[in-house]
Amino acid sequence: MKNFHVTGNCVPKENYMVDTSDKINKILEMIRKGSYFTINRPRQYGKTTTLDLLNKALLRTDEYLPVMLSFEGVGTTLFSSHEDFSKTILRFIAREYNIKNSGLSELFVSKIDEVNNFNDLSDAITEILEQIPKKIVLLIDEVDRASSYDIFLNFLGLLRNKYLAARAERDTTFHSVVLVGVHDIKTLKQKIRPEEESQYNSPWNIAADFVVDMSFSVVEISTMLSDYVAETGNEIDVNTISERLHFWSNGYPFLVSRLCKIIDEYIIPNRKNKGWSVADVDEAVRQLLPESNALFDTMAKNLESNKEIFGFIESVILGLSEYAFELSNPVVNISHMHGFIIKKNGGGIKIHNRIFEDKLMSYFISKSKTTNNPTITHSSNFLYVKPDGRLDFDLVMSKFQQAVKENYVKRQFDKYLEIDLRLMFMMFLKPIINGFGFCFKEAQIGEEKRLDVVVVFKDEKFVVELKMWYNEQYHEQGKGQLKKYMELENINKGYMLIFCKDRDRAYNSCDEDGIMMYFV
């Protein structure tokens, strides 16, 4: 029996897998053209599985022979000198499975003692490849492990020079080279020598742009679920469940597989009906969010280790500023590289998916609680849940308004930044919906209009626009944006939380055309 797999590479005969043949074919076309390129995507994005599928696809041809290497666990000796690197690389290739299986190991072993520097290595590569009738494709996984070493960049420079010379018919080299990791080569070089003015000059400037979308589409997710249905016989509305999985994950490969694994192994085993429902997907999200897993741990580590990314993502999460998706901005670039953000329609930025929205919001709330920022919190949601189990959101809003008034009425409003009030609202809201719902900032509303907070509690959705009060015209614009979203989502009632310096307006509430206004 197959299972949903979330650690390491997936194997078709053992694991339920998305059909990524369209992506593989696009990458194979780049290889056929002789392109050198980098597949750089965030952690847990299916890169190693993709590399395995590429390897198998190339082996099915008579024209290509793939050579798969990895810098995982190679240690520091490899990078101690040019001589050690040159000899070890030849040794690695000689031991590689496809090379051994093709009876070619001795070709590489015979050159090891002759190689003392990169010039010797270049000559050895030429002499060896001239004796092999197939086109050799070099696939290198985990290139980030080499990110602290100049020698690796020197090796890329060697490959670049041979590539250019081969195109001029003055050398023989690898037909294609594919590097796989989180970083692209530009950011690798920045990491090694951040102080240099020439940090953007890459030894990999020959690389073709890699534009293949590695996230899973709804159609691709449905191929995995169809395989599951065929093997288990469990009844699933494949299209509906695929859409719901995509709604939460935006196709992030780890999240899709993890949600499916939770449903299959933890939700449905305890009941007679083994079919999947939309409610099961939502329940899987609830179980996933508190987890400590490799992906969430990496996200936290990246935020903790870079103050600029921390401030930038906090601003995006809280909706404090609008940013252009401009990858020449180093903070935008590295935030995108680590999977925090993606480009939204119109060129702006949004958090990659709704699961990240909720997880990151919880992270920033937790961080704020460990500082001296003002907080308004409570420990129970019983007060806000009606007898029928539904959330009394009007009470939530009025109680928050009351709490702000009681805690801050004697203070000067100007002392509190908008970020503090937004955080306070989320701190107040989170314990109420915890275990029963989610909250995230909706990034797209109609014609790219922004909405700040969407709350999902069981099967209900509430929308809250958080605004600073500027003037009546700005207020009417905000109402218009919210009304459009309410119509789009078939919601009869909306909410606006307005931070207002006007003492006459502060702490009032009113209903304006189906939108409840709460001033603080």
Phi, psi and omega per residue, in radians:
M1 nan 2.297 3.101
K2 -1.284 2.917 3.033
N3 -2.493 2.941 3.046
F4 -1.484 2.239 -2.975
H5 -2.012 2.361 -3.088
V6 -2.292 0.076 3.118
T7 -2.188 2.161 -3.118
G8 1.327 -2.929 -3.089
N9 -1.414 2.657 3.129
C10 -1.590 2.559 -3.134
V11 -2.097 2.136 -3.029
P12 -0.937 -0.660 -3.081
K13 -1.369 -0.233 -3.095
E14 -1.967 -0.439 -2.991
N15 -2.193 2.578 2.951
Y16 -1.239 2.230 -3.052
M17 -2.328 2.552 3.004
V18 -1.216 2.444 3.063
D19 -1.334 1.817 -3.121
T20 -1.838 0.425 -3.061
S21 -1.021 -0.599 3.120
D22 -1.124 -0.722 3.095
K23 -1.141 -0.783 -3.130
I24 -1.063 -0.727 3.137
N25 -1.106 -0.655 3.102
K26 -1.157 -0.680 3.111
I27 -1.219 -0.694 3.100
L28 -1.062 -0.618 3.106
E29 -1.119 -0.656 3.068
M30 -1.114 -0.696 3.124
I31 -1.165 -0.739 3.124
R32 -1.022 -0.590 3.123
K33 -1.333 -0.073 -3.136
G34 1.384 0.411 -3.091
S35 -1.309 2.557 2.917
Y36 -1.829 2.318 -3.076
F37 -2.799 2.964 3.140
T38 -2.091 2.234 2.971
I39 -1.654 1.611 3.125
N40 -1.914 2.017 3.139
R41 -2.441 2.832 -3.107
P42 -1.088 2.980 3.079
R43 -1.050 2.620 3.071
Q44 1.064 0.671 -3.095
Y45 -1.959 0.227 3.065
G46 1.412 0.360 -3.076
K47 -1.185 -0.791 -3.102
T48 -1.183 -0.675 3.064
T49 -1.069 -0.735 3.096
T50 -1.062 -0.719 3.129
L51 -1.114 -0.707 3.094
D52 -1.091 -0.728 3.133
L53 -1.173 -0.641 3.057
L54 -1.084 -0.794 3.137
N55 -0.997 -0.828 -3.121
K56 -1.138 -0.690 3.139
A57 -1.135 -0.693 3.129
L58 -1.195 -0.634 3.132
L59 -1.174 -0.408 3.130
R60 -1.333 -0.089 3.122
T61 -1.751 2.820 3.045
D62 -1.626 -0.127 -2.999
E63 -1.646 -0.522 -2.991
Y64 -2.068 2.607 2.995
L65 -2.245 1.883 3.138
P66 -1.381 2.538 3.045
V67 -2.131 1.971 -3.065
M68 -1.772 2.091 3.076
L69 -2.116 2.823 3.066
S70 -2.546 2.458 3.068
F71 -1.601 0.148 3.091
E72 -1.125 2.121 3.046
G73 1.208 0.400 -3.101
V74 -1.374 -0.289 -3.132
G75 1.362 -3.023 -3.039
T76 -1.651 -0.313 -3.068
T77 -1.034 -0.638 -3.124
L78 -0.974 -0.550 -3.021
F79 -1.855 0.302 -3.080
S80 -1.318 -0.515 3.122
S81 -2.810 2.863 3.084
H82 -1.082 -0.646 -3.134
E83 -1.144 -0.815 -3.141
D84 -1.107 -0.723 3.141
F85 -1.102 -0.802 -3.081
S86 -1.083 -0.803 -3.141
K87 -1.167 -0.735 -3.075
T88 -1.190 -0.667 3.116
I89 -1.076 -0.767 3.090
L90 -1.100 -0.666 3.119
R91 -1.148 -0.737 3.091
F92 -1.045 -0.800 -3.117
I93 -1.122 -0.704 -3.136
A94 -1.082 -0.554 -3.116
R95 -1.545 -0.159 -3.078
E96 -1.097 2.462 -2.975
Y97 -0.989 -0.832 -3.082
N98 -1.143 -0.619 3.112
I99 -1.200 -0.792 3.115
K100 -1.094 -0.749 -3.098
N101 -1.162 -0.416 3.135
S102 -1.613 0.014 3.134
G103 1.243 0.480 -3.062
L104 -1.864 0.033 -3.045
S105 -1.011 -0.706 -3.054
E106 -1.100 -0.516 3.101
L107 -1.023 -0.713 -3.118
F108 -1.401 -0.691 3.139
V109 -1.071 -0.662 -3.073
S110 -1.122 -0.318 -3.096
K111 -1.716 -0.169 -3.011
I112 -1.039 -0.820 -3.089
D113 -1.221 -0.327 -3.110
E114 -1.505 -0.166 -3.017
V115 -1.741 2.126 3.136
N116 -2.188 -0.167 -3.129
N117 -2.770 -3.105 -3.078
F118 -1.237 -0.510 3.066
N119 -1.113 -0.747 3.097
D120 -1.123 -0.706 3.128
L121 -1.079 -0.731 3.130
S122 -1.074 -0.782 3.130
D123 -1.113 -0.689 -3.120
A124 -1.135 -0.737 3.113
I125 -1.048 -0.771 3.136
T126 -1.054 -0.870 -3.080
E127 -1.122 -0.670 -3.125
I128 -1.226 -0.855 -3.059
L129 -1.171 -0.462 3.090
E130 -1.159 -0.329 -3.123
Q131 -1.660 -0.091 -3.106
I132 -1.843 2.110 -3.067
P133 -1.211 -0.437 -3.114
K134 -1.488 2.793 3.057
K135 -1.419 2.143 -3.087
I136 -1.568 2.219 3.108
V137 -1.949 2.083 -3.108
L138 -1.637 2.066 -3.141
L139 -1.992 2.046 -3.083
I140 -2.084 2.028 3.137
D141 -1.640 2.770 3.069
E142 0.974 0.824 3.122
V143 -1.183 -0.293 3.086
D144 -1.079 -0.467 3.131
R145 -1.126 -0.342 3.123
A146 -1.694 0.153 -2.928
S147 -1.257 -0.193 -3.128
S148 -1.734 0.181 -2.972
Y149 -2.205 2.204 3.070
D150 -1.098 -0.568 -3.084
I151 -1.036 -0.608 3.109
F152 -1.113 -0.734 3.102
L153 -1.133 -0.617 3.065
N154 -1.090 -0.671 3.102
F155 -1.123 -0.719 3.072
L156 -1.095 -0.652 3.079
G157 -1.085 -0.663 3.086
L158 -1.090 -0.818 3.132
L159 -1.090 -0.663 3.119
R160 -1.088 -0.829 -3.110
N161 -1.101 -0.686 3.135
K162 -1.215 -0.631 3.091
Y163 -1.051 -0.833 -3.126
L164 -1.148 -0.696 3.134
A165 -1.187 -0.655 3.124
A166 -1.143 -0.636 3.114
R167 -1.151 -0.492 3.084
A168 -1.577 0.169 3.125
E169 1.049 0.649 3.097
R170 -2.019 0.131 -3.113
D171 -2.841 2.931 3.032
T172 -2.150 2.325 -3.102
T173 -2.636 -3.002 3.118
F174 -1.086 2.412 3.136
H175 -1.095 -0.734 3.139
S176 -2.585 2.580 3.070
V177 -2.234 2.231 -3.135
V178 -2.113 2.075 3.089
L179 -1.777 2.427 -3.070
V180 -2.246 2.226 3.110
G181 -3.136 -3.031 3.096
V182 -1.373 -0.798 -3.082
H183 -1.419 2.602 2.830
D184 -1.519 3.007 -3.018
I185 -1.200 -0.533 3.119
K186 -1.084 -0.802 -3.124
T187 -1.280 -0.462 3.010
L188 -1.077 -0.770 -3.107
K189 -1.187 -0.642 3.066
Q190 -1.059 -0.652 -3.128
K191 -1.189 -0.631 -3.107
I192 -1.350 -0.795 -3.082
R193 -2.308 1.206 -3.062
P194 -1.175 -0.302 -3.063
E195 -1.483 -0.186 -3.035
E196 -1.430 2.448 3.084
E197 -1.176 -0.461 -3.083
S198 -1.606 0.423 -3.010
Q199 -1.103 -0.371 -3.127
Y200 -1.537 -0.115 3.107
N201 -1.374 1.882 -2.975
S202 -1.760 2.442 3.001
P203 -1.237 -0.014 -3.099
W204 -1.991 0.487 -3.101
N205 -1.298 0.025 3.020
I206 -1.498 -0.144 -2.987
A207 -1.181 2.439 3.014
A208 -1.348 2.616 3.083
D209 -1.158 2.313 3.084
F210 -1.761 1.853 -3.030
V211 -2.027 0.220 3.127
V212 -1.221 2.234 3.135
D213 -1.322 1.965 -3.074
M214 -1.559 -0.122 3.069
S215 -1.318 2.832 -3.101
F216 -1.613 2.284 3.040
S217 -1.434 2.963 3.090
V218 -1.039 -0.745 -3.133
V219 -1.107 -0.732 3.141
E220 -1.159 -0.715 3.090
I221 -1.050 -0.652 -3.109
S222 -1.119 -0.475 3.118
T223 -1.171 -0.635 3.099
M224 -1.204 -0.742 3.140
L225 -1.180 -0.614 3.098
S226 -1.119 -0.688 3.071
D227 -1.087 -0.725 3.126
Y228 -1.107 -0.776 -3.141
V229 -1.099 -0.744 -3.111
A230 -1.110 -0.602 -3.097
E231 -1.488 -0.672 -3.037
T232 -1.660 -0.458 -3.057
G233 1.374 0.042 3.113
N234 -1.194 2.394 -3.103
E235 -1.404 2.184 3.133
I236 -2.466 2.357 2.922
D237 -1.395 1.605 -2.946
V238 -0.994 -0.790 -3.101
N239 -1.125 -0.794 -3.116
T240 -1.113 -0.794 -3.128
I241 -1.176 -0.669 3.105
S242 -1.083 -0.724 3.118
E243 -1.130 -0.679 -3.136
R244 -1.221 -0.691 3.069
L245 -1.062 -0.708 3.124
H246 -1.232 -0.609 3.115
F247 -0.966 -0.772 -3.105
W248 -1.446 -0.660 -2.961
S249 -1.722 -0.319 -2.997
N250 0.925 0.525 3.058
G251 1.417 0.174 3.101
Y252 -1.117 2.039 -2.953
P253 -0.939 -0.817 -3.129
F254 -1.062 -0.768 -3.090
L255 -1.127 -0.705 3.114
V256 -1.055 -0.871 -3.101
S257 -1.179 -0.660 -3.120
R258 -1.158 -0.731 3.107
L259 -1.083 -0.752 3.116
C260 -1.103 -0.698 -3.137
K261 -1.125 -0.727 3.120
I262 -1.088 -0.774 3.136
I263 -1.097 -0.838 -3.041
D264 -1.201 -0.642 -2.993
E265 -1.814 -0.322 -3.046
Y266 -2.172 -0.393 -3.065
I267 -1.743 -0.903 -3.026
I268 -1.472 -0.343 -3.085
P269 -1.047 -0.459 -3.044
N270 -1.586 0.268 3.140
R271 -2.433 2.799 -3.101
K272 -1.255 -0.749 -3.125
N273 -1.376 1.960 -3.084
K274 -1.612 0.095 3.093
G275 -1.229 2.735 -3.140
W276 -1.768 2.512 3.078
S277 -2.197 2.925 3.054
V278 -1.037 -0.646 3.113
A279 -1.090 -0.564 3.094
D280 -1.153 -0.681 3.104
V281 -1.107 -0.774 3.132
D282 -1.111 -0.680 3.101
E283 -1.139 -0.665 3.089
A284 -1.085 -0.668 3.082
V285 -1.098 -0.739 3.119
R286 -1.047 -0.689 -3.137
Q287 -1.317 -0.526 -3.122
L288 -1.260 -0.729 -2.983
L289 -0.993 -0.696 3.139
P290 -1.354 -0.106 -3.065
E291 -1.106 2.661 2.866
S292 -1.906 1.800 3.132
N293 -2.203 3.073 -3.043
A294 -1.041 -0.675 -3.116
L295 -1.195 -0.881 -3.125
F296 -1.122 -0.664 3.117
D297 -1.122 -0.692 3.114
T298 -1.153 -0.693 3.096
M299 -1.026 -0.829 -3.133
A300 -1.106 -0.719 3.138
K301 -1.078 -0.745 -3.135
N302 -1.153 -0.613 3.089
L303 -1.236 -0.725 -3.099
E304 -1.195 -0.514 -3.030
S305 -1.588 -0.099 -3.095
N306 -2.448 1.861 -3.086
K307 -1.128 -0.599 3.136
E308 -1.142 -0.770 3.103
I309 -1.120 -0.739 3.127
F310 -0.956 -0.903 -3.120
G311 -1.140 -0.660 -3.123
F312 -1.169 -0.853 -3.117
I313 -1.169 -0.635 3.082
E314 -1.061 -0.725 3.130
S315 -1.136 -0.705 3.126
V316 -1.162 -0.783 -3.119
I317 -1.060 -0.728 -3.082
L318 -1.517 -0.019 3.093
G319 1.171 0.566 -3.068
L320 -1.400 -0.439 -3.116
S321 -2.573 2.747 3.000
E322 -1.769 2.389 -3.111
Y323 -2.186 2.528 3.028
A324 -1.434 2.567 3.084
F325 -1.411 1.422 -3.062
E326 -2.041 1.779 -3.029
L327 -1.272 -0.187 3.026
S328 -1.283 -0.247 3.005
N329 -1.402 2.026 -3.032
P330 -0.994 -0.645 -3.123
V331 -1.196 -0.724 3.085
V332 -1.116 -0.762 -3.097
N333 -1.055 -0.877 -3.071
I334 -1.267 -0.544 3.070
S335 -1.151 -0.655 3.081
H336 -1.227 -0.719 -3.130
M337 -1.045 -0.654 -3.137
H338 -1.502 0.032 3.005
G339 1.542 0.104 3.139
F340 -1.204 -0.701 -2.994
I341 -2.237 2.773 2.987
I342 -2.420 2.993 3.123
K343 -1.471 2.339 3.065
K344 -1.783 2.865 3.120
N345 -0.995 2.279 -3.102
G346 1.779 -0.144 3.024
G347 1.706 -0.020 3.129
G348 -1.448 -2.925 -3.075
I349 -2.086 2.508 2.977
K350 -2.517 2.725 3.041
I351 -1.093 2.515 -2.947
H352 -0.954 -0.732 -3.068
N353 -2.736 2.947 -3.060
R354 -1.218 -0.524 3.079
I355 -1.143 -0.765 3.069
F356 -1.081 -0.680 3.123
E357 -0.961 -0.894 -3.101
D358 -1.185 -0.762 -3.116
K359 -1.119 -0.773 -3.132
L360 -1.192 -0.650 3.093
M361 -1.077 -0.761 3.102
S362 -1.088 -0.671 3.130
Y363 -1.089 -0.829 -3.094
F364 -1.221 -0.585 3.052
I365 -1.107 -0.784 3.131
S366 -1.080 -0.732 3.120
K367 -1.117 -0.692 -3.115
S368 -1.151 -0.613 -3.134
K369 -1.165 -0.379 3.137
T370 -1.595 0.058 3.091
T371 -1.940 -2.952 3.141
N372 -1.630 0.243 3.128
N373 -1.133 2.536 3.122
P374 -1.141 2.473 -3.134
T375 -2.354 2.658 2.985
I376 -2.317 1.872 -3.067
T377 -2.335 2.934 3.073
H378 -2.671 2.964 -2.989
S379 -1.975 -0.007 -3.044
S380 -2.347 2.558 3.060
N381 -1.874 0.024 -3.059
F382 -1.046 -0.612 -3.103
L383 -1.084 -0.505 -2.966
Y384 -1.777 -0.030 -3.138
V385 -1.790 2.191 -3.134
K386 -1.236 2.871 3.123
P387 -0.972 -0.529 3.140
D388 -1.461 0.093 3.094
G389 1.550 0.003 -3.140
R390 -1.560 2.732 -3.085
L391 -1.464 2.265 3.060
D392 -1.523 1.513 -3.016
F393 -1.284 -0.491 3.051
D394 -1.071 -0.696 3.117
L395 -1.177 -0.677 3.080
V396 -0.984 -0.854 -3.085
M397 -1.164 -0.764 -3.105
S398 -1.191 -0.646 3.114
K399 -1.188 -0.627 3.070
F400 -1.151 -0.773 3.103
Q401 -1.004 -0.781 3.132
Q402 -1.112 -0.722 -3.122
A403 -1.126 -0.705 3.100
V404 -1.106 -0.772 -3.123
K405 -1.069 -0.765 -3.095
E406 -1.218 -0.550 -3.066
N407 -1.590 -0.429 -2.979
Y408 -2.242 0.164 -3.078
V409 -1.116 -0.485 -3.087
K410 -1.594 0.032 -3.082
R411 -1.832 2.828 3.096
Q412 -1.410 2.164 -3.084
F413 -1.047 -0.608 -3.074
D414 -1.074 -0.317 -3.133
K415 -1.277 -0.289 -3.039
Y416 -1.848 2.135 3.104
L417 -1.322 2.792 3.108
E418 -1.010 -0.603 -3.124
I419 -1.077 -0.648 -3.135
D420 -1.124 -0.768 -3.099
L421 -1.206 -0.662 3.095
R422 -1.129 -0.774 3.102
L423 -1.093 -0.723 3.126
M424 -1.063 -0.694 3.122
F425 -1.119 -0.762 -3.135
M426 -1.191 -0.623 3.079
M427 -1.109 -0.669 3.122
F428 -1.204 -0.698 -3.023
L429 -1.336 -0.689 -2.992
K430 -0.979 -0.860 -3.129
P431 -1.099 -0.459 -3.121
I432 -1.233 -0.737 -3.069
I433 -1.660 -0.127 -3.064
N434 -0.988 2.228 -3.141
G435 1.537 -0.260 -3.112
F436 -2.163 -0.302 -3.054
G437 -2.733 -2.991 -3.063
F438 -2.444 2.815 2.969
C439 -2.459 2.485 3.104
F440 -2.729 2.848 3.118
K441 -1.630 1.989 -3.136
E442 -1.188 2.204 -3.022
A443 -1.588 -0.377 -3.100
Q444 -2.295 2.201 3.081
I445 -2.327 1.962 3.127
G446 0.960 -2.067 -3.092
E447 -1.540 1.019 3.091
E448 1.067 0.525 3.028
K449 -1.393 2.568 -3.024
R450 -1.701 2.402 2.996
L451 -2.139 2.521 -3.010
D452 -1.503 -0.969 -3.008
V453 -2.301 2.274 2.989
V454 -2.005 2.239 3.120
V455 -1.961 2.169 3.061
V456 -1.932 2.045 3.141
F457 -2.171 1.897 -3.014
K458 0.971 -2.051 -3.101
D459 -1.820 0.255 3.126
E460 -1.876 2.652 3.092
K461 -2.206 2.323 3.084
F462 -2.145 2.470 -3.142
V463 -2.118 2.347 -3.101
V464 -2.276 2.155 3.036
E465 -1.680 2.121 3.094
L466 -1.738 2.129 -3.038
K467 -2.374 2.609 2.862
M468 -1.536 2.472 3.100
W469 -1.428 2.156 3.082
Y470 -2.034 -0.943 3.129
N471 -2.884 3.056 -3.090
E472 -1.113 -0.674 -3.117
Q473 -1.100 -0.795 3.104
Y474 -1.082 -0.675 3.138
H475 -1.106 -0.777 3.140
E476 -1.135 -0.635 3.093
Q477 -1.088 -0.749 3.115
G478 -1.090 -0.723 3.094
K479 -1.075 -0.727 -3.131
G480 -1.094 -0.737 3.111
Q481 -1.082 -0.779 -3.110
L482 -1.157 -0.695 3.131
K483 -1.086 -0.681 3.119
K484 -1.088 -0.729 3.140
Y485 -1.180 -0.710 3.125
M486 -1.059 -0.711 3.106
E487 -1.149 -0.716 -3.127
L488 -1.090 -0.694 -3.071
E489 -1.706 0.085 3.135
N490 1.001 0.814 3.122
I491 -1.876 2.269 -3.060
N492 -1.488 -0.368 -3.031
K493 -2.372 2.330 3.099
G494 -2.171 3.024 -3.082
Y495 -2.393 2.511 3.007
M496 -2.235 2.262 3.060
L497 -1.890 1.990 -2.959
I498 -2.017 2.106 3.108
F499 -1.515 1.974 -2.924
C500 -2.224 2.283 3.099
K501 -1.470 -0.223 -3.120
D502 -1.312 1.962 -3.074
R503 -1.104 -0.448 3.141
D504 -1.269 -0.510 -3.140
R505 -1.586 -0.559 -3.011
A506 -0.967 2.359 3.073
Y507 1.243 0.247 2.961
N508 -1.559 2.874 3.032
S509 -2.550 2.618 -3.138
C510 -2.823 2.836 3.101
D511 -1.821 2.110 3.096
E512 -2.124 1.749 3.066
D513 0.984 0.800 3.097
G514 1.465 0.111 3.081
I515 -2.047 2.109 3.109
M516 -1.451 2.172 -3.131
M517 -1.755 2.228 3.063
Y518 -2.158 2.033 -3.122
F519 -1.727 2.370 3.049
V520 -2.304 nan nan
